[in-house]
Amino acid sequence: MAYMTLQKVSEKWRVPVREINDYRAANRIPDAIKAAAIWLIPKDAEKLLDRRRKKCGDECDKNCNM
């Protein structure tokens, strides 16, 4: 399996490195491994949804314009 560093994933997903590290710490990124002092994320990992935002059509957000 091929891996990328947190910095490369940050560029790919267009989110801060800190956010990816938080996802990793919460075990939301499967198969992340630590090699020496560097965390590695699988290349085929998909960008995670931000849990702070609701999807259109949710019961709590019927007037969403997204």
KESE-461882 format. One record per residue (C-alpha): residue number from 1; x, y, z; residue in one letter. Coordinates in Angstrom, 2 decimals, decimal comma, padded with zeros to 5 digits. Layout:
# residues N
+-----+---------+---------+---------+---------+
: num :      px :      py :      pz : residuo :
+-----+---------+---------+---------+---------+
: NUM :       X :       Y :       Z :       A :
...
+-----+---------+---------+---------+---------+
END
This chain:
# residues 66
+-----+---------+---------+---------+---------+
: num :      px :      py :      pz : residuo :
+-----+---------+---------+---------+---------+
:   1 :  000,00 :  000,00 :  000,00 :       M :
:   2 :  001,30 :  003,48 : -000,88 :       A :
:   3 :  001,33 :  006,23 :  001,74 :       Y :
:   4 :  001,58 :  010,04 :  001,89 :       M :
:   5 :  002,74 :  012,38 :  004,64 :       T :
:   6 :  000,32 :  014,68 :  006,45 :       L :
:   7 :  001,68 :  017,63 :  004,44 :       Q :
:   8 :  000,94 :  015,93 :  001,09 :       K :
:   9 : -002,56 :  014,93 :  002,24 :       V :
:  10 : -003,11 :  018,52 :  003,37 :       S :
:  11 : -002,29 :  019,79 : -000,12 :       E :
:  12 : -004,43 :  017,13 : -001,78 :       K :
:  13 : -007,51 :  017,70 :  000,43 :       W :
:  14 : -006,96 :  021,47 :  000,81 :       R :
:  15 : -007,30 :  021,41 :  004,59 :       V :
:  16 : -004,80 :  022,36 :  007,33 :       P :
:  17 : -002,32 :  019,74 :  008,53 :       V :
:  18 : -003,69 :  020,20 :  012,05 :       R :
:  19 : -007,16 :  019,12 :  010,90 :       E :
:  20 : -005,79 :  015,94 :  009,31 :       I :
:  21 : -003,81 :  015,23 :  012,47 :       N :
:  22 : -007,01 :  015,65 :  014,50 :       D :
:  23 : -008,80 :  013,17 :  012,21 :       Y :
:  24 : -005,94 :  010,73 :  012,65 :       R :
:  25 : -005,93 :  011,15 :  016,44 :       A :
:  26 : -009,67 :  010,41 :  016,51 :       A :
:  27 : -009,10 :  007,23 :  014,43 :       N :
:  28 : -011,21 :  008,59 :  011,56 :       R :
:  29 : -008,55 :  007,75 :  008,97 :       I :
:  30 : -008,25 :  003,97 :  008,64 :       P :
:  31 : -004,83 :  002,36 :  008,12 :       D :
:  32 : -002,81 :  005,45 :  009,14 :       A :
:  33 :  000,57 :  004,32 :  010,43 :       I :
:  34 :  003,45 :  005,92 :  012,26 :       K :
:  35 :  006,94 :  005,44 :  010,83 :       A :
:  36 :  009,53 :  006,81 :  013,27 :       A :
:  37 :  008,12 :  010,28 :  014,09 :       A :
:  38 :  006,08 :  010,70 :  010,89 :       I :
:  39 :  002,44 :  009,76 :  010,39 :       W :
:  40 :  001,61 :  008,25 :  007,01 :       L :
:  41 : -001,84 :  008,23 :  005,42 :       I :
:  42 : -002,83 :  005,76 :  002,65 :       P :
:  43 : -002,89 :  007,37 : -000,81 :       K :
:  44 : -006,36 :  005,97 : -001,47 :       D :
:  45 : -007,86 :  007,53 :  001,70 :       A :
:  46 : -010,84 :  009,74 :  000,90 :       E :
:  47 : -011,35 :  013,23 :  002,26 :       K :
:  48 : -013,52 :  013,14 :  005,35 :       L :
:  49 : -016,67 :  015,18 :  005,71 :       L :
:  50 : -016,64 :  018,01 :  008,20 :       D :
:  51 : -019,06 :  016,94 :  010,93 :       R :
:  52 : -019,85 :  020,56 :  011,80 :       R :
:  53 : -021,86 :  021,04 :  008,63 :       R :
:  54 : -025,21 :  019,53 :  007,80 :       K :
:  55 : -026,07 :  017,97 :  004,48 :       K :
:  56 : -028,87 :  019,43 :  002,41 :       C :
:  57 : -032,11 :  017,62 :  003,02 :       G :
:  58 : -031,48 :  016,83 :  006,68 :       D :
:  59 : -034,51 :  017,27 :  008,89 :       E :
:  60 : -032,81 :  020,09 :  010,78 :       C :
:  61 : -031,74 :  021,94 :  007,63 :       D :
:  62 : -034,58 :  021,83 :  005,09 :       K :
:  63 : -033,90 :  025,34 :  003,74 :       N :
:  64 : -030,31 :  024,66 :  002,79 :       C :
:  65 : -029,02 :  026,37 : -000,38 :       N :
:  66 : -025,78 :  024,38 : -000,73 :       M :
+-----+---------+---------+---------+---------+
END
